[in-house]
Amino acid sequence: MRKGLISEVVDFFSVGNRYSYDFQRAFAKFCKKDILYDKNFNNNLPDDQLKIFIDWFLFEYKLKMNNQRPIRFFYLTNYLSFSDEDRKNYKNLLRSKYSFWKICKIDFDKGMELEDMFGQKHIYVKEVLGTHGTAVGDIINNRISKIDDHYELLGNNDWVWAKEDYDHPVLCELLKYKKADPKLTRDLMTQFFRTSKLMEKGGSEKIQQQIINKDECICSLCHKQGVIGALKFDPLTDEPHLYCKKCASKFVNYNN
Ligand SMILES: [Zn+2]
């Protein structure tokens, strides 16, 4: 696949006024900002976040005007001007898949055999760097695309869960969904890091007092005993609070 292919698609949506509304809208959504606040799209996301944004925008976001994924819309509207080579490249990208992959086999400096955690399909990817510092059994999240005659990781996301992290709360939560989503993964990982940081400040003792069994608590809102539904931090004091599932359903969206 030739260099600059993806950035051409990004430019198509971000430069000029024709489609920039959607790009700004997606950016605001990704950064959880008001679209008016961020009207003059300024690219202040760190590089790793920007990569996730681009992946999510091109492959998962739906354009407001026609409900299509940006990469598909770009392909359909520019199809006639493509060279044969590019037509093949874009077709491959359209069929690419973002998922969680379990590493089944590693051939150093050559590639890896991966198993899709959503669907159990196996795929062999050509890879050099990633064959070092990972182990069989590790779970990675990434987009895989066919490139020329083989498959490759597109390197848009790089969290790794080792075997001993299989019970990681974020991984367990993400695997409950029907498919993987780069933005959701980013959102939950960020939330997890923020929570861990706040808990380090001394929140765990307070939480221990609220927990009854392993999965029940005395709810901070209704003060009754119930299954744990959510953990929230007081925005002023950073003090943690546990809520029962019934109370938590008022502010948590259980959409899986
Ligand atoms: Zn309650």
Boltz pocket constraint, residues with backbone or C-beta under 6 A from the ligand:
constraints:
  - pocket:
      binder: B
      contacts: [[A, 219], [A, 220], [A, 221], [A, 222], [A, 223], [A, 224], [A, 226], [A, 243], [A, 244], [A, 245], [A, 246], [A, 247], [A, 248]]
      max_distance: 6.0
